[in-house]
C-alpha cells in the first residue's frame, strides 16, 4: 500500500470489520500511532514544518469530502403520521369507515348529513390516536444532531509554511494542526509535538480523568493492560485541557472514531433507511415489546373480526334479514351496514387511546421519581427489563473522585464524606476513630499537596433548579486534595501566601508534578504544621506516583513531627500500604517535600531546561504522606442492585475503567457477591475480540450469559454485548452518559441517559433520562413500569369483555330476527363515554406490594394470556344475557 503518495492518501479508507459487521480495530491496516513522524510525513506527502500547500489541501478535500459527520434523513412528521395508519387494526377501522360512508352515500338517506356520522367518528378517533403517536416518535432521536455539534468552528493549521485559521470542515488528511488548551480536536490526529498535552476523552471512553499525551511511539509492555486510546493520538470531539501540541491529521469525517460511533448509532446499514410498503421507513426494529404484543393482539382481533363479519353477513343474507326502516332495500346492503357495526363492535378502538393515556400518566409519575421519559412506550418497556447494563462512572458511582484514605507519619487515616462538598465529613484516625483534622501530619501533607495543585473549588448555582453546589475547576485528580484540604480548614487560596517560583507539570514520563514555593521567614509550614529548617527560603513539593517519588525520598516525616531516615524497610512498609490501597481500587498519590536555602539552578539562566530544573529539585525528598481517592458508590445503589436481583433482573457493569478497579466497585455495589469467582464473573473486553475479531455469536452469547462485569470497553464492545443479550431473548436496558455509550443506548430495548453529566449525544440516543444520574431511580422506574403493564392488562381485559359482549348481542339479534339494538355511532359513544373512564381508572391502580419480587415477564408473552381469554368470553356472555333480556 505504500507508494509515492502514501498509504493513507491514496489507499482506500480502512474498512476492516469484525464479525457481525462492527468495526473491532479502529486502525486495521497501517496504524498511525505505530509510525514515526517522518514516516507519516512521507506517507501523507506533507511537511511537518510547512504543512500542505493550499492547492493540495483543496485537491484532497475534493477527493475525500468535508470533515463532517453524515446525517441520514430523518422521517418527517407527515411520514410518521402516515406510518401510524398502516397498522392492521387501524386499516380495518378505516375500511369500516369507508364502507359506512359508501353505503350511506348510495342509500335513500344520502342527502342526510347525519347518516355519515359513523364514518366520520371512526376517522376522527383513528386520526387523533395517529397524531399523538407520530408526534411522540418525532420528538425522539437527535443523537446524530448532537454529535455533529461536538466541534468548534475553526482551528489553526500550517498551510504553505504559514499558520492560518481554517474552518474545521475544510481540514483534510495530511494537514498539520496546532492544538492548545481549550481547543476541541477537529479530527483524528497523530501528535508529532506535545508539550504537557492532556486531553479529556470522557466523551469517547466514559472515564473522567484527563489523559496525558506524548508524541513518542511507545510499544506496549508485556503484561501491561490495554489502553483504550494510543498515547500519541488525539481524537475528534475531545477537548485539550492542558499544554499545546502539533500533529498530522490521519482521519476525517466519518472515518474518525466519532464518525464510527455515528455509523453505529445510524445502524450497520450506515443510516440508509429500510423501507416498508415500498416507500415508508421501516421502524419495526425499534418497536418495544409492548408495541409488538399489542400489534399481535390487534392482528388476532382483526382476523377474528373479519371472520365474524363474514359469518354474520352470510347468515343474514341466507335468512334474508332486511332493514326494518327500509324493507325495500336488498338484504345484502343491510348486512354490509351490520358488518360495519360488527367491525366497530369487535375492534377495540379504545385500547390504543387507553394505552397512550396510561403511558402519559406514567410519564408524569416518572418525573417525580427523577426519570424524564422521551418515548411513551419506554415507560412500560423498562418494567419488562430482564437485564440492566449500567455504566460505572456517574451512575453506580458518584462520578466525583473523593479522598477516602490517607497515610501520613506512619499512621492511617480515614476521610469521611462523599462528593465535592467540603462541609460534609472529616478526618479520623483509622485505629482509634478519633477526630484527626488538626493532626500535624494531616495538615502538613494537605497544605504541601495544595501548593502542588492548580485546581480550585467554587460554589456554583444551577441555572435550572437554582440549587447551589460545589464544583472543582481544573485537574480531576487534584479535586479530592482540594476538597479534603477544605475539610481541615485549608483553602486553595492559601497558596497565594506561598508565591510559586517554579512549576514542572505532570507528564507520563516524569510521573509526578513538581512546584517550588517561597517560604521565606516561616518557622513552620502552617500553624501547627511541619517545622521548616532554619534559613530555608524555598520549598519543593512533589506530587505523583508513589513508586517514583519514593525513589527520591531520603527521609520521612513522623507523627510527632520528628524526621527519620527512609530506610529500605521503611520504603517497603510504605509500598505495602500503597499495595493495600491499590487492592481496594484506590488511586494513590505520594506527597514529598524538600527545603532549600537557595535554588539549585540559576533562575535567570534561560538555557536551563525544564527537565534540568526538575532533576535538580527532586532529589533528597522528605515523604509527608499518601493520599488515596476513589469514585465512591452512590448511596442506595447496593440496596437497589439487591432489589433488582430479587426482581429477577441481572445487573451488568460495562465500564472503560481497568478490570481491577471495576471488580472492586462491583463488589462494593453488590453486582459481584461473596463467593463469586472474579476471574469468570468479570472480564476484560479484549477477550471479546481476540485478534481484533469478535467471537462468533454462539461463543459471544455463552460468555455474556454469565459475566456481570466488563472492563476496558470500547463503544463497539458495548454494542456487541447488548446485541448478544438481545439474541438470548432478554429485554435489555442500557445506561450511559458519554458519546461512547450512544450506540449501545440506541440499540438497547430501553436506553437510559444521565441528565446531569450526560452528553447531548447520549440523551439524543436514549428513551429516558435520569435527572439525578442515580441508578436507584432505574429500579424505581422498573417498579412503575411493571405497575403500568399490570394496569394495561386489566383495562385490555375489561375493554375486550365489553366488545365480545357487543358482538354476541348483534349475533343474537340477526339470528333471532329482531332489530339490532345499537348503531355503530351508539357503540362508539358507549366506548368513549362508558368504557374509557373505568378503563383509565383500572390503568391507574397502584401495583401489588410484591410486584418487584416477581420475575420479568418473557419478551414474547402476549398481553392477553390464555386464562384471560376464557374470563373475557365468560364476562361477555354474562353481559350479553343480561342486556338481551332487558332489550
N, C-alpha and C positions, 0 to 999 in steps of 0.2 A: 504493500500500500504506500510505501514511501517513494515519492518521486520528487521532481524539482519543485513542484507546487506544494508538497507537503501532504501528509496523511490526513490532516484534519480539513484542509481547504478543498481538496478535490475528491477525496474518498467519500462514498455515501455516508450519510449520518448514521450513527450507531443505532441499530435496531435489535440488538440481542435481547431475547426474551426467555423467560423461564417457563417451566411447564405451567399451563393454564393461561398463557398469553400475557403474563405480567412481567415487567422488567425486573429481573433479580439483581443484576450487577449494572449499576449506572454507567460504568465505563468499561465496556466489554472488549473493545479492540485495543487501541493504543491508550493506555492510562496516562492522562496528562500529569497526574501527581507523581508518576514514576519517571518522568522525563526531566532532564536538566533544562534550565532556562535557555541555554544555547541550542539544544535540540528543538525546543518549542519555537524559538526564533526562526530557525531554518525551516521547520515544518510548515509554519504559517506564512512564510515569506515576509516577515515583518522585521522590525528593528527595535530592540529594547530601548534604545536611546531616542530614536526618531519616530517610531511607530509606523503605521501605514500611511501611504500617501492618500490624499483626498480622492483621487481618481480610482485607486484600487479599492478603497472603502466603499465607494459608490457601486463598483462592479460586484463586490461580494454581497452588498445589500440587495442588489437587483437579483442575484442568484439565490441567496438564502432566504430573502424576505425580511420583514422588520422584526426587531427584537421585542415581540409582544406575544401574549397568550391568545390562542384562538378560542372563541366562544361559540359553541354550537347554537343554532337557532332555538329559541325557547317558544313553545306553543303559545299562541295568542289567547287572550281571554275568550274570544269568539270560538276558536278551535276547541278549547277545553269545554266550552258550553255545549258545542255540538257533540263532543265525545260523551257527555253525560246522557245524551239522548239515544245512545246506541245499546244500552243495557236491554237484556231480553224482556224483562217485565215492563220496562218503560216503552219498548216498541209495541208490546201487546196493548198497553193502555192507549197509546197513540192510535193504533189500528182501531180500537174500540171507539175512540172519539171520532175518528174519520167516518167509521161505519154509521155511527149515530147521526152525524151531520148529513151524510149522503142519503140515508133512508128518509130522514125527515125532510130533506130538500126535494125529494121526489114524491112525497106523500101529499095528501089533501091539505095538510096544515102547513105547507111550505112558506106561506106568507106570514105565518105567526112567528115573531122573533123569539118568543119563549120556548118554542119547540126545539131550538138549538142550544138551550141552556145546558143540557147534559154534556154535550161535546165540548162546549166552552169551559165548563167547570173542570173537566178532566184535563184539558190543555193547561189551564191556569195552575192546577196543583203540580203537574209534571214540570212546568217551566219554572215555578218557584223553587222546587227542590233542585233542579239542574242548576239554577242560578247560584244558590247557596254553595253547592258542591264545587262548581267551577271557580268561584271567587276564592274559596279556601285553598284550592290547589294552585291557583295563580299566585297567591301570596307566598307560597313555599319556594324553596330553591334560593338562588342568589350566591352560592358558594363561588362559582366561577367569576361572577362580577366582582366579589370582594377580593378574589385572588389577583385580579388584574390591577387592583389599587395598591398592591404591596410594592411600590417602587416610587422613586422620585422623578421629577420631570426631566432633569438634566444632570450631567456628570462631566467631569474634566477627563479628557483623553489626550494622548500625544498623537498628533497628526502632522506629518511632514516636519518633525523636529520642534513643533510648537505645541504648547499646552492650550487647548481650545475646549470650550464648553459646548457639548452637543446634546441633542435630545436623546433620551435613553432608547427610544425605538430605532434610532439610526446606528446604534452600536453593532459592530459585526465581529465575527471571529477573526482573531489576529490583532484587534485593537489593543493598544496599551492603555490601561485605565489607571487613573490616580485616585487613591482612596484615602480618606482621613476621617477622624472621629465625627460621627453624626451622619455619615453617608449611608444610604441604602445600596447594597451591592446590586448593580444593574444587570448582571449576567453571571454565569459560572466562570470563575477567574482562577487561573493558576498564578500564585504570587511569585514574583521574581525579586521583590524587595519587601521587607517587613520590619518596621521599627516599632516594637512592642504592640503589635496589632492584636486586638481582641475583638471577637465577633459574637453577637448574640444569635445563636442558632436555635432558639427555643421554637421558632416557627416550624423548623424542619425536624427537630429531634424531640421536642417536648421537654427538654431538660433546661432548667433555669440558669445554670451557671454560664458565664461568658467563657468562650473558648479561645485560648491563646493560639496564635498562628505564626508560622515561620515560612521563609521562602525555601528552606532546605528540604532535600529529599531524604526522609528518614525511613529506612526499611523497618518493617515490623519485627520486634524481637520475639524470640521463641517463648511461648507461654504468656505473652502479653495479650490482654483482652483486645478484641477487635474494636477499632474506633468507628463511630458512626459516620464521621467525615474525615478526609485526609487533613493533616495539619498544614499543608501548603496550598489548600484550596479554600476559596470563599464562594458562597453560593447566592444566586439571585434571590432577592427578597429579605436577606439577612442584613442587620444593621451593624455598622462598625462602632464599637463602644469605646475603643481606646487605640491610640497610635495612628500611624499612617503607613501606606504601602503602595506598591505598584505591581500590576500583574497583566498577564495576557488573557484575553477573552478566549475561552475554548468552546463554549456552547452558548447559544442564544435562543430566545423564544421558547417554543415547545420542547426543545431538546435539553433545556436546563432541568435541574431537579424539580423546581417549582412547576415547570412545564409538564413533567411526567406525572406529578401529582394532579395537575389539571386533567390530564388524559385519564387517570384513574377515576377521578370524580365523574368525568363525562361518560366513562364506560369503556369496555375493551374495544368497542367499535369506533372509538375516537370521537364520540359525540354525535355520530351520524344517526339521526332519529329513525327508529324502526317504524314501520307503517302497519296499520290495521285497516281493514275495509278498503284497502287500496290507496288511501290518501291520508287517513288520520294517524297522528302519532300513537304508538303503542306504549301505554304506561302500565301494562299488566304486571311487569316485573317489579314495580314499586308498590303493588297492592298489598295492603295489610291482611293478616289472617281474617279479621272481621269482614273486610270488604269481599274477600274471596268466598267466605262462607255465606254471606248474605246474597252474593251473586248466585251461588249454587242453590240456595233456598229459593230465590226468585225464579231460577230456571225450572226447578222442580214444580213449583206452584204454577208457573206458566204453562208447563206441559199438561198438568192436571186440569188447569182451567180450559185449555183448548179441547182436551178430551171430553170434559163435562159439557162444554158448549156444543160440541158436535153431537154427543149423545142426546142432549135435550132438544137440539134442533131436529134431529131425525125423529125422535118420539113425537114432538109437536106437529111436524108435517104429516107423519103417518096417522096421527089421531085427529088431524085437521083442526088444530086449535087456532082460532081467529081472534082478532082484536075485538073485545066486547063493544067498544065505542064505534068501530068501523067494520061491521061484519062483512061488508062487500070486498074488503081487501083480501088478497090471497094469504093463505096461512104461512107460506114461506117468508113473506115480507114481515109479518108479525113476529115470526120466530127469529128473524135477524135482530129485531129490536130486543127480543127476550135474550138472545145470545149476548148482545151488548150489556144488558142488565146483569147477566151471569158473569161476564168478564169483570165488570165493576165489582160485583159481589165477591168473586173468587180471588181477585188480585188484591193483596193488602197494600193499597196505596199509602196508607198511613205509616207503614214501617219505616221507609226511608226518612220521612219527616220526623218521626219519633226518635229515631237513632240520631239524627242531626241535632235535635233539641237536647237529647240526653247527653250527647258528647259536648255540646256547647256549655251546658250547665256544669259538666265535669271539668271543662277548661277553666271556668270561673272558680270552681272549688280548688283546682290545682294551684292557682295563683296564691292562695292562702298557705299552700304547702311549699312555696318558693319554687314552683315549676311553671314556666311560661310555655304554653303549647302553641306550636306553629302549624301543625296539621291535626285536624279534628280526630281522625282515626287513630292517631298516636296515643290518645288518652287510653283507649281500650287495649291497644297492642301491647303496651308496657305491662298490662295486667296478665298477659299470656306469656310473658318472657320466661324462658327456662334457663337462660344463661345471661349474665351481665358481665360484659368485658369492660373493665374500667382502667383508665389511665391512672398512674400513681400520683404524679405531682399535681397538687392543687385540688384533687378530687378525694382520694383516700387520705392524702396528707394536707397540711395547711398551705403548702406552696410558699412557705416562708421559712428560710433557714434560721434555726434558733439554737443558741448555745444551751447545751444541757449538761455538759460535764466540764470540769476544769481540774488541772493538776498543777499545783504550784508549791514550792518549798517542801516537796516530799509528801504533800497532803492532797487528798482527793476532795473535790467539792461537787455538789450538785447544784444546777441552776434551774429554778422554778419559773413557770410562766411559758406561754406559747405566743408565737407571732411577734409583731413589731412593737407592741405596746409596752413601754418600759415601766409603766406603773403597776404592771402585774408581775408578781413573783420576786425572787431574790436569790441570794447565795446561802447555802447551808453546808456545814461540814458533813462529808459523806459518812463518817463513822459516828459522830456524836449527834448529828442532826441540829447542832447549834447554829444560830444565825451567824453568817460569816462575811457579810458585806463590808465590814470595816477592817477585816484582816489585812495586815500589811502586804502580804504576798499577793492577795487578790487585787487590791487597789493598784499596786505597782505593776503587776502584769497587764492589767486592763489599760492603765494610762500609757504604758510603753506601747501597747498594741495600737492605741488611739493615735499616737504620734507617727505610726506607720500605716495610717489609713487615710483615704481621701473621700470616704463615704460620709454623708450627713443624714440625719433623721429629722423629718419635719412632720408637723401635723397638717393634714390637708382635709378639705371639705368635699364630700361627694356632691357633684353638681346636680344629680338627680334626686338623691334621698336627703341631702342636707346633713348627713351624718359625718362626724369628724373621725379620722383615723390616722395612725402614724404610717408614714411611708418613707423608706430609705431611698436615697438618690446616690447612685454610684455602683461600686462593685458588689455583686450579690454575696461574695464570700466574706466581705467586710461587715455586712449588715449585722450579723449576730454579735460581733465585737462591740459595735456602736450601741446596740440595744442593751447588751449586758453591762456596758460601762455606765449607761444612764441609770441602771438599776442600783448602782452603788454611789450615785451622785456625781459621776464624771460625765461631762458633756464633751462632744467632739470639738466644741468651741474652745476648750481649754488648750488645744494645740496652738492657738494664737499666742499664748503666753510663752510658747517654746518655738521661736522662729526657725523654720526649716531652712537648712543650709544646703542640703543635697537630697535628691530623691533618685533612686535607681528602681524603676518599675519592675514588677514581676515579669519573668519570661519563662518559657518552657525549658530553656537551658539552665538558667540560674536557679529555678525552683523556689525563689524567695524574692521578697521586696525589701529594700533597704532604704532607710532615711537617716539623716544626720541633723539633729536639732541643737539649738543654742540653749545651754542650761547654765550659763554664767551666773555665779554668785548664788547658787542654790545648794544648800546643805543636804537636802533630800529631794527626791523626785516629786513628791507632793506631800501635803500634811499627813503625817502618819505613814509615809511611804518609804521606799528603799533609800538608804543613805547614798549620797553621791560623793565620790572621792574628792578630797580637798584639792583645789586648784583645777578641777576638771571644767572645761568650758563647753565641751560638745558631748552629745550622747548619740551613739549609733544604735539603731533599733533594726533588728532583722525579724521578719515575719514570713513563715513559709513551711515547706515540707520538713517534718521533724528529723528524718534521717539525714537530710542535707545539712540542716542547721547544727545538729549535734556534732557533726564532723569538725565544726569550727569552735565548739564550746570547750573552754578550759576550766570553767568554774560554774557553780550553781548557787543561786540564792536560796537560803533555807527559811523555814517558817519563822524563826526567831530573829531574822534579819541578818544573821551571820552569813558568811560566804565560805563555801568549801570547794576544794578541788574536785573537778569532774573526772573521776577515775573510770576505767573501762567497766567496772562493776556498776557504777552509778549510771553510766550510759546504757548498759544492758537493762537496768531496772526501769529507766525512763522508756526505753524502747518496748519493754514488756507492757507498760501502761498504754503506749501507742497501739500495740497489737490488740490489747483488750478493748480499747475504744473502737478500733477498726472492725473488730469482730461483731460489734454492735451496729455496724454500718454508719458510724460517726465519721465526719470529716475533721481531721485533726490538723491544727496549726501549732507550730512552736514559736515562742516569743523569746528573743535573746537580745541583750544589750552589751554595749562596751563604752566605758567612759574614756574621753580623750582630752588631754590638755591642749592639744592643737591638732589641726587636720593633717593626716598623713600624706598630703599631696598639696601642691601649690594651687591655691584656689583661683589665682589669676592666670594660670598656665592653660591656654586654650588647646594645647597639644595633648593634654592628658585626656584619655578617652574615658567614657562612662565605665567600661569594663575594668580599666585600671583603677579608677576610684573605688569601684565595688570591691576589687580584690584587696585594696589597701585597708578598707574599713571593716571587712567581715571577719578578720582574724581575732583571736583572743576573746571570744564572746562569753558572756555570762548568761546561762539559761535561767529565765524567770519562771516560765511555766508553759503548759499546754492548754489550748482551748479546743473543745470538741463540739461540733454542731451537727444537727440533723434537721431534715424537714419533717417535723413531728406529725403523727397521725391525728386526724381531726377527732374532736370529741364526739362520741356516739357512733363512730364508724365500726369499731369491733362489734358492738351490740347489733348494729344494722346488718352486718355480714352474717352474724349468727341467726338473726331473724330471717334473712334471705335463705339461709341454708335450711331452716325449719320449714320454709315455704316451698322447698324443693328446687330452689334456684341456685345454680352454681355460679360463684363469683370468680372471675378470672382477671388477674392483673396483667396488663400489657404495657411495658414501660421501655423507654430508651436508656434507662439507668443500668449500671453494672449489675450482674447477677447477684453478687454478694449483698449489695445494698437492697436489691429487690426482695431477696429472701428474708432479710431482717425485717423490712417493713411489712411483708406478707404475714410474718409471724405476729407482729405487733397488732395487726388489724384482724387477725383470726382467719385470713384466707388459707394460710397453712396452719395446721394444728399440731399439737404434741403427738409424737409418734409417726408423723408423716416422713416419708423418705424424700428429703430435699433434692436428692440427685435425680429423682424421677418426676417429682411434682413441680419442679422449677427447672427451666432450661434456657440456654442462650439461643436466640433466634437463628444463630448461624447453623444450628442443626436442622433447621427447616430447609436450608438451601445449600447442601454440601456441593462443592464445586460450582457454586453460583447458579445451580439449577434447583428449583423447588422439587420437593418429593412428589411422587405420584399421588393421586387423590386418595387411594386406599391407605397408603403409608401416612399421609398427612392427617387423615381422619383418625387413624389409630392413635397418633401422637396427641392431637388436640382433644381427644375424648377424655384424657386423664390429667393432662398438665393444667396447673392452675396459675403458674407464673411464667411469663415470657419476658426475658430481659434483652436489652440491646436491640430493640425492634425498630426496623425501618418502616416507612409508610406502606410499602408493598407487603411487608410481613403482616401488619395489622389487617390489611385487606384479605390476605390469603387465610388468615386464622378465622376471620368472620365467615368467609365463604365455606371453609371446611366445616364449621359448626352448623351452618345452614344446610349443607349436604346431609348432615346427620338428622335432619328434621327438627332442629332446635330453633325456637324463636329467640333471636339474639338481639340484645340491647348493647349498644356501644357508647361509652362516654369518652369525651376528649375536649381539648381546648386549643390545640395548635393546628397549623396548616397540615402538619404530618398526619393528623387524625382525620382530616376531611374525607379521604377516600373510603375509609372504614365506616365513618359516620353515615356516609351516603349509601353504602352497601347494606348496612345492618337493617334489620326489620324495624328497629327504633333507634335513631341517632339522638344522643343527648349531649348537648354542648354546655360549656360553662359560661355563665353570664358575666362574671366579674373579670376573670383572667382569660376568657375565651376570645380567640380572634374572630373577626367578622367572617372569615372563610369557614371556620368551624361552625359558627352559628348558621351560616347560609346552607350548610350541608345537613343540618340537623332537623329533627322532627319536634324536639322540645328543648328548652333551655333551663338550666338550674340557676336561678337568680342569686343563690347563695353559694354556688360551687360545691355543695356538700353532698357526699354520697348518701347520707341519711335521707335526703329528700327523694332519692330514687326509690328507696324501699317504701316510703310513704306513698309515692305515686303508684307503685305496683299494687298496693292495697286498694287505692282508689280505683285503679283500672279494673281490678277484679270485681269490685263492688258495682261498677258501671256495667260490666258484662253480665253480671247476675241480674241486674235490673233490665237489661236489654232482653235477656231470655224470658223474664217474667212478662214484659209487655208484648213480646212477639207471640207468646202462648195465648195471652188474652185476646189480642187482635185476631189471630188465626182462628180462635174458637168462635168469635163473632162472625167471621167471614164464612166459615164452614156452615154455621147455622143459617146464614143468608142463602147459601147455595141449596141447602136441604129444603128450605121453605119454598124457594122458586120451583125446585123439582117436584115437590108435592103438589103445588098449585097447578102445574102443567099436566101432571099425570091425572090429578083429580078433576081437571076441567073447571077449576074455579079461577076467578080473576087473580092475576099476580098482585100480591099485596103491596109491593113497593116499586116505584120507578127508579131508574139509575140515579136521578138527581136526589131523590129521597135517601137512597143508600149513601151517597156522598155526604149528604147533610148529617146523617146519623154518625158516619165515620168521623167527621170533623168536630161535631158538637158533643156527641155522647161517648165516643170511643177514645179520642185523643187525650182529653184531660185525665181520665183514670190511667191511661197508658203512661203518660208522662209522670204521674204520681208514683206508679209502680217503679219506673226507672230511677226515681229519686230516693227510693227506700234505702236506709242505712244497711251496710253489709253485715254479714254474720260475724260474730266475735272471733270465730275460728277460721276466718277466710284465709289468713296467712299461714295456717297450718295444713292447708290442702295443697297437693302437688299441682304444678301448672297443667292446664288442660292441653291435650295434644293439638298440634298445629292444624291437623286435618279434621278435628272434631266439629261436627255440624252445630249450628246454633240451636236447632230443634232436634233433640235426642229422640230415640225410639219410643220411650215411655211417654214423652211429651206429646207425640202424635196421637197415641191412644187416649190420653187425657183430653186433648183438644177435640177429637171426634166425639167423645162421650159428652163433653161440655156442650158442644154444638148440637148434639141430638136432644139433650135436655132442654136447651134454649128453644129449639125448633118445636118440640112438642107443646111447650107452654104457649108460645106465640101463635102457633097454628090453632090451638084450642081456643085461645082468646079471639082470634080472627074469625 
